[in-house]
Amino acid sequence: MTWLLHYVDPLDLGFVAAVLTIAFNPFFWNVVARWEHRTRKLSHAFRSPHLACYSLGGVILLLNVLRSHCFTQAMLSQPKMEGLDNLTTYCLGLALLGVGTVFVLSSFFALGFTGTFLGDYFGILKEARVTTFPFSIVDNPMYWGSTANYLGWALMHASPTGLLLTVVVALVYVVAILYEEPFTAEIYRQKPGKSHRRR
C-alpha cells in the first residue's frame, strides 16, 4: 500500500468529499427507508406510497450524481499512474463500464422504479421473485454494476485514486447488502408467497 501513497493523498479535500458521498448515500437511503417502513410518515405526507417512493428515488438519483461528480473530481485532482495510462487499460475500463451499465439498466428495467428504489419499504411489494437477467447471473446486480462502472471509469483515467475509491464503493455496498437483505427478507416473510431480489 505504500506505493499507493505516491499517487493518492487521502487528506485531499476532493478525496475526502468522494469518500463521504460514497459512504453517505446507502446510509441515507437505508435510514430513510426504515423510518418510512416503521412510521409511514412519507406516505402520509405525500398522500401516496408510490409518490413518496418516487420522491425518495429522485433524491437518491441526485445523490448518486453528486457521488459520481465527487469521484471524478477526486481522480482528476490527483496523479495518473503511467503503467495504467495505455490503450489496453483504457479498453478494459471501457468494457467494464459497458458491462456495468448493462447490469444497472437491466436491473432497473427488471425491477421497475419502485422495485429499484426501496418500494418494499413503502409497502409496494413485488408479486414474485425476480429471476430474469441480470438476477439470473448475480445477486444485487445494481450494486455490482455500479461498482464495475466506477472501476471502469478509474481504469480509463489511469487513476490509482479512482481504484482506491472503487474499493471503498465495493466495501460500502457489501455492508449495505448485509444490512438490507435480512430486513427486506423479513418484510417479505410477513407476506407469504412473496419474495424477490433487489438491486
Accessible surface in RSA format (square Angstrom, percent):
REM  Atomic radii and reference values for relative SASA: ProtOr
REM  Chains: A
REM  Algorithm: Lee & Richards
REM  Probe-radius: 1.40
REM  Slices: 20
REM RES _ NUM      All-atoms   Total-Side   Main-Chain    Non-polar    All polar
REM                ABS   REL    ABS   REL    ABS   REL    ABS   REL    ABS   REL
RES MET A   1   158.65  82.2 125.53  83.1  33.11  78.8  96.09  81.7  62.56  82.9
RES THR A   2   104.30  74.2  99.67 101.0   4.63  11.0  65.81  88.4  38.49  58.2
RES TRP A   3   129.32  51.9 125.15  60.6   4.17   9.8 107.86  57.5  21.46  34.8
RES LEU A   4    14.71   8.2  14.71  10.5   0.00   0.0  14.71  10.3   0.00   0.0
RES LEU A   5   117.55  65.5  97.38  69.7  20.17  50.7  97.62  68.6  19.92  53.6
RES HIS A   6   145.64  79.6 115.87  80.5  29.77  76.1  79.04  81.5  66.60  77.5
RES TYR A   7    61.95  28.9  60.12  34.2   1.83   4.8  24.67  18.5  37.28  46.0
RES VAL A   8     3.68   2.4   1.04   0.9   2.65   6.4   1.85   1.6   1.83   5.0
RES ASP A   9    73.09  51.2  69.07  68.7   4.03   9.5  28.94  68.1  44.15  44.0
RES PRO A  10    59.86  43.6  53.75  49.0   6.11  22.2  53.75  44.4   6.11  38.0
RES LEU A  11   150.87  84.0 134.98  96.6  15.89  40.0 135.60  95.2  15.27  41.1
RES ASP A  12    42.07  29.5  35.92  35.8   6.15  14.5   7.18  16.9  34.89  34.8
RES LEU A  13   152.62  85.0 146.78 105.0   5.84  14.7 147.04 103.3   5.58  15.0
RES GLY A  14    25.41  31.3   0.00   N/A  25.41  31.3  20.94  57.5   4.47  10.0
RES PHE A  15    13.68   6.8  13.68   8.5   0.00   0.0  13.68   8.3   0.00   0.0
RES VAL A  16    54.61  35.9  53.32  48.3   1.29   3.1  54.61  47.4   0.00   0.0
RES ALA A  17    38.56  35.5  34.20  52.8   4.36   9.9  38.36  54.0   0.20   0.5
RES ALA A  18     0.06   0.1   0.00   0.0   0.06   0.1   0.06   0.1   0.00   0.0
RES VAL A  19    43.83  28.8  43.83  39.7   0.00   0.0  43.83  38.1   0.00   0.0
RES LEU A  20   110.99  61.8 110.11  78.8   0.87   2.2 110.44  77.6   0.55   1.5
RES THR A  21    19.99  14.2  18.69  18.9   1.30   3.1  19.99  26.9   0.00   0.0
RES ILE A  22     1.33   0.8   1.06   0.8   0.26   0.6   1.06   0.8   0.26   0.7
RES ALA A  23    45.96  42.3  38.83  59.9   7.12  16.2  39.27  55.3   6.69  17.7
RES PHE A  24    91.31  45.7  86.89  53.8   4.43  11.5  91.28  55.3   0.04   0.1
RES ASN A  25     1.55   1.1   1.55   1.5   0.00   0.0   0.13   0.3   1.42   1.4
RES PRO A  26     5.99   4.4   5.80   5.3   0.19   0.7   5.99   4.9   0.00   0.0
RES PHE A  27   131.25  65.7 122.83  76.1   8.42  21.9 130.06  78.9   1.19   3.4
RES PHE A  28    46.79  23.4  44.64  27.7   2.15   5.6  46.79  28.4   0.00   0.0
RES TRP A  29     9.24   3.7   9.24   4.5   0.00   0.0   9.24   4.9   0.00   0.0
RES ASN A  30     5.65   3.9   5.65   5.5   0.00   0.0   2.81   6.8   2.84   2.7
RES VAL A  31    72.23  47.5  67.23  60.9   4.99  12.0  70.85  61.6   1.38   3.7
RES VAL A  32    27.63  18.2  26.79  24.3   0.84   2.0  27.63  24.0   0.00   0.0
RES ALA A  33     0.00   0.0   0.00   0.0   0.00   0.0   0.00   0.0   0.00   0.0
RES ARG A  34    51.68  21.7  50.45  25.7   1.23   2.9  17.36  23.7  34.32  20.8
RES TRP A  35    92.12  37.0  91.64  44.4   0.48   1.1  72.97  38.9  19.15  31.1
RES GLU A  36     0.00   0.0   0.00   0.0   0.00   0.0   0.00   0.0   0.00   0.0
RES HIS A  37    52.12  28.5  41.43  28.8  10.69  27.3  26.29  27.1  25.83  30.1
RES ARG A  38   169.51  71.2 136.35  69.5  33.16  78.9  73.50 100.4  96.01  58.2
RES THR A  39    42.05  29.9  22.41  22.7  19.64  46.8  29.38  39.5  12.67  19.2
RES ARG A  40    72.85  30.6  72.85  37.1   0.00   0.0  32.58  44.5  40.27  24.4
RES LYS A  41   114.45  55.8 110.88  68.0   3.58   8.5  53.84  48.5  60.62  64.6
RES LEU A  42    35.95  20.0  35.88  25.7   0.07   0.2  35.95  25.2   0.00   0.0
RES SER A  43    10.57   8.9   8.08  10.8   2.49   5.7   8.18  17.4   2.39   3.4
RES HIS A  44   129.32  70.7 113.09  78.6  16.23  41.5  80.29  82.8  49.02  57.0
RES ALA A  45    79.09  72.7  39.75  61.3  39.34  89.5  52.12  73.4  26.97  71.4
RES PHE A  46    77.33  38.7  66.09  40.9  11.25  29.3  70.29  42.6   7.05  20.2
RES ARG A  47   220.83  92.7 185.73  94.7  35.11  83.6  65.78  89.9 155.05  94.0
RES SER A  48    34.24  28.9  31.47  42.0   2.77   6.4  22.71  48.4  11.53  16.2
RES PRO A  49    54.23  39.5  54.23  49.4   0.00   0.0  54.23  44.8   0.00   0.0
RES HIS A  50    83.59  45.7  83.59  58.1   0.00   0.0  55.48  57.2  28.11  32.7
RES LEU A  51    87.74  48.9  86.84  62.1   0.90   2.3  87.21  61.2   0.53   1.4
RES ALA A  52     0.39   0.4   0.00   0.0   0.39   0.9   0.00   0.0   0.39   1.0
RES CYS A  53     0.00   0.0   0.00   0.0   0.00   0.0   0.00   0.0   0.00   0.0
RES TYR A  54   100.72  47.0  94.68  53.9   6.03  15.7  62.92  47.3  37.80  46.6
RES SER A  55    36.87  31.2  23.92  31.9  12.95  29.8  25.64  54.6  11.23  15.7
RES LEU A  56     8.55   4.8   4.39   3.1   4.16  10.4   7.64   5.4   0.90   2.4
RES GLY A  57     0.00   0.0   0.00   N/A   0.00   0.0   0.00   0.0   0.00   0.0
RES GLY A  58    28.04  34.6   0.00   N/A  28.04  34.6  27.02  74.2   1.02   2.3
RES VAL A  59    64.58  42.5  63.95  57.9   0.62   1.5  63.95  55.6   0.62   1.7
RES ILE A  60     4.79   2.7   4.78   3.6   0.01   0.0   4.79   3.5   0.00   0.0
RES LEU A  61    84.12  46.8  83.40  59.7   0.72   1.8  83.46  58.6   0.66   1.8
RES LEU A  62   128.68  71.7 123.23  88.2   5.45  13.7 123.57  86.8   5.12  13.8
RES LEU A  63    32.38  18.0  31.81  22.8   0.57   1.4  32.13  22.6   0.25   0.7
RES ASN A  64    35.20  24.3  34.78  33.6   0.42   1.0  14.42  34.7  20.78  20.1
RES VAL A  65   101.49  66.8  96.38  87.3   5.11  12.3 100.26  87.1   1.23   3.3
RES LEU A  66    85.65  47.7  82.73  59.2   2.93   7.4  85.40  60.0   0.25   0.7
RES ARG A  67     9.24   3.9   9.20   4.7   0.04   0.1   0.00   0.0   9.24   5.6
RES SER A  68    46.48  39.3  45.67  61.0   0.81   1.9  29.14  62.1  17.34  24.3
RES HIS A  69   101.58  55.5  95.04  66.1   6.54  16.7  59.04  60.8  42.54  49.5
RES CYS A  70    17.00  12.9  14.14  15.8   2.86   6.7   3.00   7.6  13.99  15.1
RES PHE A  71     0.37   0.2   0.37   0.2   0.00   0.0   0.37   0.2   0.00   0.0
RES THR A  72    27.15  19.3  27.15  27.5   0.00   0.0  18.96  25.5   8.19  12.4
RES GLN A  73    80.85  45.2  78.28  57.2   2.57   6.1  22.35  47.6  58.51  44.4
RES ALA A  74     0.00   0.0   0.00   0.0   0.00   0.0   0.00   0.0   0.00   0.0
RES MET A  75     5.14   2.7   0.32   0.2   4.82  11.5   0.32   0.3   4.82   6.4
RES LEU A  76   106.82  59.5  75.58  54.1  31.23  78.5  79.10  55.6  27.72  74.6
RES SER A  77    72.49  61.3  31.78  42.4  40.71  93.8  44.13  94.0  28.36  39.7
RES GLN A  78    17.31   9.7   5.75   4.2  11.56  27.5   7.64  16.3   9.67   7.3
RES PRO A  79    73.51  53.6  61.11  55.7  12.40  45.1  72.71  60.0   0.79   4.9
RES LYS A  80   114.40  55.8  99.33  60.9  15.07  35.9  56.08  50.5  58.32  62.1
RES MET A  81    30.77  15.9  30.77  20.4   0.00   0.0  10.32   8.8  20.46  27.1
RES GLU A  82   159.19  91.4 144.87 109.6  14.32  34.1  59.89 115.8  99.30  81.1
RES GLY A  83    57.93  71.4   0.00   N/A  57.93  71.4  38.61 106.0  19.31  43.3
RES LEU A  84    35.73  19.9  34.48  24.7   1.25   3.2  34.48  24.2   1.25   3.4
RES ASP A  85    86.75  60.8  64.06  63.8  22.68  53.6   6.68  15.7  80.07  79.9
RES ASN A  86    66.40  45.8  51.53  49.8  14.86  35.8  44.16 106.3  22.24  21.5
RES LEU A  87   138.08  76.9 127.32  91.1  10.76  27.0 130.57  91.7   7.51  20.2
RES THR A  88   109.07  77.6 102.35 103.8   6.72  16.0  70.33  94.5  38.74  58.6
RES THR A  89    16.20  11.5  14.93  15.1   1.27   3.0   3.29   4.4  12.92  19.5
RES TYR A  90    95.69  44.7  95.26  54.2   0.43   1.1  61.57  46.3  34.12  42.1
RES CYS A  91    63.87  48.3  58.67  65.4   5.20  12.2  25.65  65.0  38.22  41.2
RES LEU A  92    98.13  54.6  92.62  66.3   5.51  13.8  97.27  68.3   0.86   2.3
RES GLY A  93     0.00   0.0   0.00   N/A   0.00   0.0   0.00   0.0   0.00   0.0
RES LEU A  94    91.47  50.9  87.81  62.8   3.66   9.2  87.81  61.7   3.66   9.9
RES ALA A  95    56.30  51.8  43.58  67.3  12.72  28.9  55.30  77.9   1.00   2.7
RES LEU A  96    44.28  24.7  43.85  31.4   0.44   1.1  44.14  31.0   0.14   0.4
RES LEU A  97    46.49  25.9  46.44  33.2   0.05   0.1  46.44  32.6   0.05   0.1
RES GLY A  98    35.86  44.2   0.00   N/A  35.86  44.2  34.96  95.9   0.90   2.0
RES VAL A  99    79.49  52.3  76.01  68.8   3.48   8.4  78.40  68.1   1.09   3.0
RES GLY A 100     0.19   0.2   0.00   N/A   0.19   0.2   0.19   0.5   0.00   0.0
RES THR A 101    54.43  38.7  53.81  54.6   0.62   1.5  42.59  57.2  11.84  17.9
RES VAL A 102    79.10  52.1  75.16  68.0   3.94   9.5  78.81  68.5   0.30   0.8
RES PHE A 103    33.89  17.0  33.89  21.0   0.00   0.0  33.89  20.5   0.00   0.0
RES VAL A 104    35.10  23.1  35.10  31.8   0.00   0.0  35.10  30.5   0.00   0.0
RES LEU A 105    90.95  50.7  90.95  65.1   0.00   0.0  90.95  63.9   0.00   0.0
RES SER A 106    24.05  20.3  17.45  23.3   6.60  15.2  22.03  46.9   2.02   2.8
RES SER A 107     0.00   0.0   0.00   0.0   0.00   0.0   0.00   0.0   0.00   0.0
RES PHE A 108    62.38  31.2  62.28  38.6   0.10   0.2  62.28  37.8   0.10   0.3
RES PHE A 109   155.65  77.9 128.23  79.4  27.43  71.4 130.92  79.4  24.74  70.8
RES ALA A 110    30.69  28.2   2.93   4.5  27.76  63.1  14.22  20.0  16.47  43.6
RES LEU A 111     2.80   1.6   0.00   0.0   2.80   7.0   0.47   0.3   2.33   6.3
RES GLY A 112    29.42  36.3   0.00   N/A  29.42  36.3  28.76  78.9   0.67   1.5
RES PHE A 113    57.93  29.0  50.15  31.1   7.78  20.2  50.15  30.4   7.78  22.3
RES THR A 114    24.00  17.1  23.06  23.4   0.94   2.2   3.96   5.3  20.04  30.3
RES GLY A 115     4.38   5.4   0.00   N/A   4.38   5.4   4.23  11.6   0.15   0.3
RES THR A 116     6.80   4.8   5.36   5.4   1.45   3.4   5.36   7.2   1.45   2.2
RES PHE A 117    15.25   7.6  15.25   9.4   0.00   0.0  15.25   9.2   0.00   0.0
RES LEU A 118     0.00   0.0   0.00   0.0   0.00   0.0   0.00   0.0   0.00   0.0
RES GLY A 119     0.13   0.2   0.00   N/A   0.13   0.2   0.01   0.0   0.11   0.3
RES ASP A 120     2.81   2.0   0.30   0.3   2.51   5.9   0.30   0.7   2.51   2.5
RES TYR A 121     0.00   0.0   0.00   0.0   0.00   0.0   0.00   0.0   0.00   0.0
RES PHE A 122     4.23   2.1   0.00   0.0   4.23  11.0   0.00   0.0   4.23  12.1
RES GLY A 123    43.48  53.6   0.00   N/A  43.48  53.6  17.06  46.8  26.42  59.2
RES ILE A 124    30.62  17.4  22.56  16.8   8.06  19.4  26.62  19.2   4.00  10.9
RES LEU A 125    32.47  18.1  11.01   7.9  21.46  53.9  11.31   7.9  21.16  57.0
RES LYS A 126    53.23  26.0  50.44  30.9   2.79   6.6  25.02  22.5  28.21  30.1
RES GLU A 127   129.06  74.1 114.45  86.6  14.61  34.8  63.67 123.1  65.39  53.4
RES ALA A 128    65.30  60.0  56.89  87.8   8.41  19.1  59.69  84.1   5.61  14.9
RES ARG A 129   112.90  47.4  96.23  49.1  16.67  39.7  34.34  46.9  78.56  47.6
RES VAL A 130    15.74  10.4  11.11  10.1   4.64  11.2  15.74  13.7   0.00   0.0
RES THR A 131    78.28  55.7  69.45  70.4   8.83  21.0  40.41  54.3  37.86  57.2
RES THR A 132    88.13  62.7  81.31  82.4   6.82  16.2  81.62 109.6   6.50   9.8
RES PHE A 133    91.32  45.7  78.89  48.9  12.43  32.3  78.89  47.8  12.43  35.6
RES PRO A 134     0.00   0.0   0.00   0.0   0.00   0.0   0.00   0.0   0.00   0.0
RES PHE A 135     0.93   0.5   0.00   0.0   0.93   2.4   0.00   0.0   0.93   2.6
RES SER A 136    78.17  66.1  38.31  51.1  39.87  91.8  36.85  78.5  41.33  57.9
RES ILE A 137   111.36  63.4  77.65  57.8  33.71  81.3  82.78  59.6  28.58  77.6
RES VAL A 138    46.57  30.6  39.66  35.9   6.91  16.7  46.38  40.3   0.20   0.5
RES ASP A 139    75.15  52.6  69.77  69.4   5.39  12.7  19.68  46.3  55.47  55.3
RES ASN A 140    13.89   9.6  12.67  12.2   1.22   2.9   0.02   0.1  13.87  13.4
RES PRO A 141     0.00   0.0   0.00   0.0   0.00   0.0   0.00   0.0   0.00   0.0
RES MET A 142    26.12  13.5  26.04  17.2   0.08   0.2  16.94  14.4   9.17  12.2
RES TYR A 143     4.64   2.2   4.64   2.6   0.00   0.0   4.64   3.5   0.00   0.0
RES TRP A 144    79.38  31.9  74.29  36.0   5.09  12.0  63.11  33.6  16.28  26.4
RES GLY A 145     0.74   0.9   0.00   N/A   0.74   0.9   0.74   2.0   0.00   0.0
RES SER A 146    15.29  12.9  14.74  19.7   0.54   1.3  10.81  23.0   4.48   6.3
RES THR A 147    16.61  11.8  16.61  16.8   0.00   0.0  16.61  22.3   0.00   0.0
RES ALA A 148    18.03  16.6  14.46  22.3   3.58   8.1  17.60  24.8   0.43   1.1
RES ASN A 149    32.75  22.6  32.11  31.0   0.64   1.5  11.81  28.4  20.94  20.2
RES TYR A 150    15.46   7.2  15.27   8.7   0.19   0.5  13.36  10.0   2.10   2.6
RES LEU A 151    58.24  32.4  58.24  41.7   0.00   0.0  58.24  40.9   0.00   0.0
RES GLY A 152     0.00   0.0   0.00   N/A   0.00   0.0   0.00   0.0   0.00   0.0
RES TRP A 153    81.16  32.6  81.16  39.3   0.00   0.0  78.43  41.8   2.73   4.4
RES ALA A 154     0.00   0.0   0.00   0.0   0.00   0.0   0.00   0.0   0.00   0.0
RES LEU A 155    18.19  10.1  16.95  12.1   1.24   3.1  16.95  11.9   1.24   3.3
RES MET A 156    29.81  15.4  13.69   9.1  16.12  38.4  13.69  11.6  16.12  21.4
RES HIS A 157    35.86  19.6  34.70  24.1   1.16   3.0  18.06  18.6  17.80  20.7
RES ALA A 158     1.44   1.3   1.44   2.2   0.00   0.0   1.44   2.0   0.00   0.0
RES SER A 159     1.91   1.6   1.91   2.6   0.00   0.0   1.83   3.9   0.08   0.1
RES PRO A 160     0.01   0.0   0.00   0.0   0.01   0.1   0.01   0.0   0.00   0.0
RES THR A 161     0.00   0.0   0.00   0.0   0.00   0.0   0.00   0.0   0.00   0.0
RES GLY A 162     0.00   0.0   0.00   N/A   0.00   0.0   0.00   0.0   0.00   0.0
RES LEU A 163    44.08  24.5  42.40  30.3   1.68   4.2  42.64  29.9   1.44   3.9
RES LEU A 164    41.06  22.9  38.13  27.3   2.93   7.4  40.56  28.5   0.49   1.3
RES LEU A 165     0.00   0.0   0.00   0.0   0.00   0.0   0.00   0.0   0.00   0.0
RES THR A 166     8.19   5.8   8.19   8.3   0.00   0.0   8.19  11.0   0.00   0.0
RES VAL A 167    79.15  52.1  76.75  69.5   2.40   5.8  79.15  68.8   0.00   0.0
RES VAL A 168    31.44  20.7  31.43  28.5   0.01   0.0  31.44  27.3   0.00   0.0
RES VAL A 169     1.17   0.8   0.77   0.7   0.40   1.0   0.97   0.8   0.20   0.5
RES ALA A 170    25.17  23.1  25.17  38.8   0.00   0.0  25.17  35.4   0.00   0.0
RES LEU A 171   109.44  60.9 108.91  77.9   0.53   1.3 109.03  76.6   0.41   1.1
RES VAL A 172    27.53  18.1  24.90  22.5   2.64   6.4  26.91  23.4   0.62   1.7
RES TYR A 173     5.85   2.7   5.85   3.3   0.00   0.0   1.09   0.8   4.76   5.9
RES VAL A 174    62.25  41.0  61.65  55.8   0.60   1.5  62.19  54.0   0.06   0.2
RES VAL A 175    98.93  65.1  98.23  88.9   0.71   1.7  98.25  85.4   0.69   1.9
RES ALA A 176     5.32   4.9   1.10   1.7   4.21   9.6   5.17   7.3   0.15   0.4
RES ILE A 177    20.52  11.7  20.00  14.9   0.52   1.2  20.49  14.8   0.03   0.1
RES LEU A 178   127.99  71.3 113.86  81.5  14.13  35.5 116.29  81.7  11.70  31.5
RES TYR A 179   105.84  49.4  96.49  54.9   9.34  24.3  76.69  57.6  29.14  35.9
RES GLU A 180     4.68   2.7   4.68   3.5   0.00   0.0   0.63   1.2   4.05   3.3
RES GLU A 181    84.09  48.3  79.49  60.1   4.60  11.0  32.73  63.3  51.36  41.9
RES PRO A 182    85.38  62.2  71.63  65.3  13.75  50.0  79.62  65.7   5.76  35.8
RES PHE A 183    53.53  26.8  47.77  29.6   5.76  15.0  52.69  31.9   0.84   2.4
RES THR A 184    11.58   8.2  11.58  11.7   0.00   0.0  11.58  15.6   0.00   0.0
RES ALA A 185    60.79  55.9  49.24  76.0  11.55  26.3  56.96  80.2   3.83  10.2
RES GLU A 186    65.91  37.8  63.91  48.3   2.00   4.8  38.08  73.7  27.83  22.7
RES ILE A 187    11.46   6.5   9.31   6.9   2.15   5.2  10.13   7.3   1.33   3.6
RES TYR A 188    10.26   4.8   7.19   4.1   3.07   8.0   7.31   5.5   2.94   3.6
RES ARG A 189   164.02  68.9 141.32  72.0  22.70  54.1  73.67 100.7  90.35  54.8
RES GLN A 190   107.66  60.2  82.17  60.1  25.49  60.7  31.64  67.4  76.02  57.7
RES LYS A 191    99.58  48.6  98.75  60.6   0.83   2.0  42.22  38.0  57.36  61.1
RES PRO A 192   120.97  88.2  96.21  87.7  24.76  90.0 104.03  85.9  16.94 105.3
RES GLY A 193    82.14 101.3   0.00   N/A  82.14 101.3  45.13 123.9  37.01  82.9
RES LYS A 194    63.92  31.2  59.18  36.3   4.74  11.3  24.59  22.1  39.32  41.9
RES SER A 195    48.95  41.4  47.97  64.0   0.98   2.3  27.79  59.2  21.16  29.6
RES HIS A 196    18.66  10.2   2.17   1.5  16.49  42.2   2.17   2.2  16.49  19.2
RES ARG A 197    61.90  26.0  56.40  28.8   5.49  13.1  13.47  18.4  48.42  29.3
RES ARG A 198    20.11   8.4  11.25   5.7   8.86  21.1   7.03   9.6  13.08   7.9
RES ARG A 199    10.46   4.4  10.46   5.3   0.00   0.0   3.95   5.4   6.51   3.9
END  Absolute sums over single chains surface
CHAIN  1 A    10259.9       8832.5       1427.5       7392.7       2867.2
END  Absolute sums over all chains
TOTAL         10259.9       8832.5       1427.5       7392.7       2867.2
